[in-house]
Amino acid sequence: MKRLKLPTTMRFVCAVIVSLAVCLIYNTQGTAGNDRFSLESCDSLAAIQASDSNLGHAIRSLHSPDQATRMHAIDVLAELKDPRAVPFLINIIEYDQGELRCKAAFALGEIRDPRGIDPLIRALNDDYWVLQDDAALALGKIKSKRAVPALIQKITDIDPSLKREIAWALGEIKDPSSIDTLINALADPDVHNEAALALIKIGEPSVDYLIEALHHRENNIKTWSSQILAKMGTRKSISPLVGLLSDKDENVQRAASQALIKIQDPSSVALLIESLRNKNALKYSADTLIALDMIAVRQLITAMRDEELRNSASFVLAKIGVKTFDPLLAVIPEDNSALNSSIVKIYATVGTPLVPRLLAQLQNDNPVVRARMVEALGIIKDARAVEPLMELMTDPDHRVRAYSAQALGALGDPRAIPVLKRSLNDEYWAIRYKAAYALGQIKDPAVVQPLITALKDFDLRVQDEASWRLSQITGERLGRDYEAWKSWLQTNNQRVEY
């Protein structure tokens, strides 16, 4: 059958007639849950039908006796986002019931027309809790400050779901008047996540409020405020965050430390180093500096010059580890005894990973550097150091030779016995003394004869060390008597055991 095509004008007239007829029917009979559909709305519908058939069809479907059809129509209107649908959706929220009202609230949020604000605010106090949630969401999408007082009033509601939606909405609206409310909500476990996100969205206007909240009586608020400030990365918060490292609550201390680590600002280092003096802040100040890593190293080295801070700064540098080697190495040539001793302890604490670097520096032109490298190797006791240290027993600097003898003793390797035996003839008494000490540390019968020979040394300090080591090895108490020890050795040479 051939389809009849009407002229454009005729089609327009027919559309208007059909729309008016539908309106008349619904005004006389009413619809499911909506018996207040006005003739004014009919006029709007006729105009819409004439200009936009999709929109008009969806609006007409709102008055279908079939619930599924009406719900689908609201979904279509939400997708179309056409402001002309707003009066019809408001009509549903005000006078309909059930899930249709929730869908209408959602659609108003999608359309974002300010005419929907007042009906949605009223819906916040509706008896139907699902509608309350959807109304809060819709108001967040419309982003009107006019809704803020009503949302603030409802954030203390007993319904956790509604509180979360309200916090989200306040974050979308970004009105500074909601900041205090959101900060207080940080203490509420039902909504603290959403309140934190809302404050982050509000951004810079909330910073001063959050800094003030670091001194709040509620620990949860202090903890969350620290985390939010970290997310914002604001430098203004550094000093008060460092102050929280001495808080009585460990969760607050930890949160402040994590915030400072996340902000990663070099200006925090001096404050953190100073807080190492405070025993209540020591642990988390140190943890923060360790995490800041190379950002903190140079200032920590400077802090080592302060006797009160030296141990704490050394501890942090040792925890930072291998990366501190070169910055610390640069300080050693100053030959500050206290400072260099601390550097050696740091190297020794880092331990085995530093051995290759320490060995490489045994060729350094500066004897102070060579001596301190040897000292650290003696504490670490890595077998790779034995032969390089044996070579250093002929180093031109007496301090290097002395430290090398001591380190070889700590390593206790019998391979070192010949070079240590030769060192018993060194011109410096301290090196002869160290050689006797080192021989006494090596568990080998071959050390007894050179130690007896050392009893003839003209320096009593060397004699005493040799005598003491012989007594430790043999269990005999023959003092510094060379002839007595020589006679004992002739009798017991085969019975020296370890």
Secondary structure as UniProt FT lines:
FT   HELIX           8..29
FT   TURN            32..33
FT   HELIX           39..51
FT   HELIX           53..61
FT   TURN            62..63
FT   HELIX           67..80
FT   HELIX           83..85
FT   HELIX           86..95
FT   HELIX           99..111
FT   HELIX           114..116
FT   HELIX           117..123
FT   TURN            124..125
FT   HELIX           129..142
FT   HELIX           145..147
FT   HELIX           148..154
FT   TURN            155..156
FT   HELIX           160..173
FT   HELIX           176..178
FT   HELIX           179..185
FT   TURN            186..187
FT   TURN            189..191
FT   HELIX           192..202
FT   HELIX           204..206
FT   HELIX           207..213
FT   TURN            214..215
FT   HELIX           219..232
FT   HELIX           235..237
FT   HELIX           238..243
FT   HELIX           244..246
FT   HELIX           250..263
FT   HELIX           267..275
FT   TURN            276..277
FT   TURN            279..281
FT   HELIX           282..292
FT   HELIX           294..303
FT   TURN            304..305
FT   HELIX           307..320
FT   HELIX           322..324
FT   HELIX           325..329
FT   TURN            330..331
FT   HELIX           332..334
FT   HELIX           337..350
FT   HELIX           352..354
FT   HELIX           355..360
FT   HELIX           361..363
FT   HELIX           367..380
FT   HELIX           383..385
FT   HELIX           386..391
FT   HELIX           392..394
FT   HELIX           398..411
FT   HELIX           414..416
FT   HELIX           417..423
FT   TURN            424..425
FT   HELIX           429..441
FT   HELIX           445..447
FT   HELIX           448..453
FT   HELIX           454..456
FT   HELIX           460..474
FT   TURN            479..480
FT   HELIX           482..492
FT   HELIX           493..495
//
